[in-house]
Amino acid sequence: MSTPTFALRGEHITLEGLIKAADLAGMGSVARALIADGAVAVDGTVETRRGRKLRGGELVALAGEQIRIQAAGDDTQ
């Protein structure tokens, strides 16, 4: 089973923005609560900063789902 990727359109995306854009949480308030509750991990470490900038290469895990961040212009998967 391969890990799905999220391709950045710009230089970075915030953790909260990723959760909303990848449709892992329906509303921003839900995304904020999940992050604040320690339910999100970046590269295996719990992350509670909703403004954490993801620039490519990171693996984000939430509720049994994982998604790999792909930097803009990086065509490798």
Order of alpha helices (4+ residues) and beta strands (2+ residues): beta-beta-alpha-alpha-beta-beta-beta-beta-beta
